[in-house]
Amino acid sequence: MKIYSVQQIGEYHINHCEDYLVIEEIGSNRLLCAVMDGCTMGIDSYFASTLVGKILRKIAKTKGYMELYGFDSVDVDIETMLKSIMKELFSELNITRQQLLLDTKELLTTLIILLVDKKSNTGSVMVIGDGLISINGQITEFDQDNKPDYIGFHLSEDFQTWYRNQTQKVTFDAISDISIATDGIAMFEKLNDIPVEEVIDPIDFLIHDKSGANNEDMLELKLKRLQHVFGFKPTDDLALIRLIV
């Protein structure tokens, strides 16, 4: 399995990239990937997305160590592990909120979390807020009319009830080409008047086209090609992870 990722500040943003991504192994067979998009109208929204990413990395590392030393089952199904990760994320966010006296507006970020079992070639993805996923060529966009349902809104709720009500979840098998991206992937605009004869779709080019797959920087090179050859740049921040088997 080859893993590619890219993160870039949007052309219309100035100070910070409010998107963040994390890729972390869980033991020998599981892989956690996530992309986050902080709320522009929130407070220090780059902090919220980064914080969620750092906590997810800690959770993945901890579960990996527990599996290594026999304190955690390696046979737990993918959906059960995803729920366990989300429960720990809520708990850690609440602890951090109390320790730092954070306001809800400082914890507003979307989250697309992908969990893959490399041994069985299966996976599960949950989308909290908006964004895009592509599973073996099938694109699903989650658009909440620019009013995403951020994690920070629900930290005081009962986790079991909240999780049970989540509908933006997809499970899949026979992985061949998987992508998860923040909504910045739909915000490409032609900002340079470069004359070209070829028509290109930035989304398709980034998540379906396999040219350059032998290079670990494939996605970064694709962004440069979109900019310098076709004149396209993302106007909103972008975080994108792609897995090719």
N, C-alpha and C positions, 0 to 999 in steps of 0.2 A: 504494500500500500504506500503510495506517494502522497505526501501532505504539502500543500501549498497555502500560503497566506499572504495577505497584504493589508496594510492600514494606511490611510491617507487623509489628510485634512482637506475639507472641501474648499473650493475656490472662493466661496462667499463667506467663509469663516476666517477669522484673523488671528486670534490669540492661542487657541487650543484646539486640538482634535478631541471631540467629545465621544468618539467611538473607541472601543478597546476590544482586543481579542485574546483568547487563551487557548493553548493546545497542550494537553498534559496526559501522559500515560497513567493508567490506573493498573498497577501490577503488570503482568506480562501479556494479557490478552485484551484489555479494555483501553479505550481511548476517549477522552473527554475533550470536546471542542466547544467553544462558545464565542459569540459576538455580542457586544453590548453597545447601546446608543444612548448617551446621556441626554436628558431633556434640556433643550436650549433655553427654555423659560425657567428652568430650575436655578439653583444656586450651585456654582462650581460643578456643573454637570459632568465635566471630565473626571472629577473625583469620584462620582457615584459609579460610573461605568468601570473605572479602574479598580475601585474597591471591590466590586462584585467579581471582577476577573481575578484579583489577588486571592480572595477568599476561596473561589472555586479551585484555584491552583493548590491552595493549602489542603482543601478537602481531598482532592485527587491524590496528592502525595501521601496524605495520612492513610487513606484507604489502601494505597499500594503497599505501604509499610505493614499495615495490619494483615494484609493478605500474605505478604512475604514471611511474616513470623507466626502465621497460623491463627491469628486472632479474628479473622474475618473469612467468611465463606467465599470461595472462588466460583461456586456454582449458582449463586443467586442470579435470578433472571434479570435481564436488562431493564425492564420496567420497574422492578423493585429497587434496583440500584439507583435509577434516575430519581425516584421518589425520595430515597434516603439522602441523596445529594442535595435535593431541593430543600428538604427539611433542615439539614445542617446549615445550608446557606441562610435560610430564614433565621435560625438561631444565632448564627455568627453576626448577621446584620443587626439584629436586635441588641446583642451585646455591645457592638461597636457604637450603635446609636446612643445607648445609655452612657457608655464611657466617654464619648466625645460630645454629648449633649447635642446631637444633630437634629436639625429640623427635617420634617418630611421632604421639603423642597431640596434638601441636600442629598436625598437618596433616590432621586428619580432617574431610572434608567430602564430601557427595554432589555430583554435577554432572549437570545436564541441559544439553547443548549442542546448539543448533539452528543449522544453516547453510542459508541460503536463497540461491538464484540468482534474482534478480528478473527477469532478462532471459528465462530459460527457464521461470520460474515452477515451479521444482522445489526440492527440499530434502532434507536428511538430518538426523536427530536421533539422538543417542546418550545413553543414560541410565546413569550410573554410580551405583549405589545405588538409592534409591527416589524416587518422585515421580509426577507425572501428565502425560501429553501428550494433546492432543486435535487430531486432524487431520481437518479438514473435517467435524466433527461426531462423529467416531469416537473415543471415549475409551479410553485404555489406562492402567491404573494399575499401577505397579511397586511391589509391597509385599514387602519382604524381612523381614517378621515382626520389625520394630523392631531389626534387626541389619544395617543397610545395609553394602554393600561399598564402603568409602571409598577414595578415590584414594591417601591416605597409606599404605595397607597395601602398595602395589605399586611404590613408587618405586625399590626396589632390584632389581626384576625386569627381565628383558630386554623392552624395549618391544614389539618385533615379536611376540613370543610372547603377551604380555598382550593386545595389540590384536586379534590373530587369535582369541583366545578370548572376545571380547566378543559377547554375543548380544542385548543390549538395544539394538538399532539398527533404525531404520525409515527407509526412503527413500520419497519421495512426489512426486507431480506435481499439476498443476492446483490450485494453492493457492487457497483461498477464505477459510478461517478456521482459524488455527493457534494453539494455546495450549500453553505449558509452565509447570509450576508445581511448587514443592516440596510435600512431603506435608502441609503445613499447610492446604492447600485442602480436605482431607478432615476437618479438625478443627474445623469450626464447631459451636458449641453455642448454644442459646437461653438466654442468661444474664439477659435482662430479661423479666419477665412482662408483655409488651405484648400486649393482646388484638387479634388480627387475624383476619379472615375468610379472607383469601387464604393459600393454602399455597405456600411457595416453597422451592426446592432451591438452596442457595447455590452449589454447583458449577455447575449448569446456568445460573444467573443470571449468573455471572461469565464463563463460557467459551463460552456459546452465545447468550445473549440479546444482541441488538444495539441495544437502546434506549440512547440517549445516545451513539451511535457518532460523532456530529458533534462531540463534545467530547473534547479530548485527555486530559482527566482522567477519562474514562469509568469506569475501574476503581476509582479512589478514590471517585468518587460512588456507585458500586454498593456498595462496602463501607460507606459512611455510611448508605445506604438500608437495607442488611441490618441494621445496628446500631440505627438510630433508628426505623425503621418496623416491623421484624420481630423485633428483639431478638437477632439473631445476631451473634456475634463469633468470630474465630478464636482458639482456645485455644493453638495452637502458632504459631510464626513462619510468615510467608507471604511468598513471592516469586513473582510471576506476570507473565508476558509474553504478550500476545495480538497477533496480526497478522491484519488483515482486508483482503482485496483487494477 
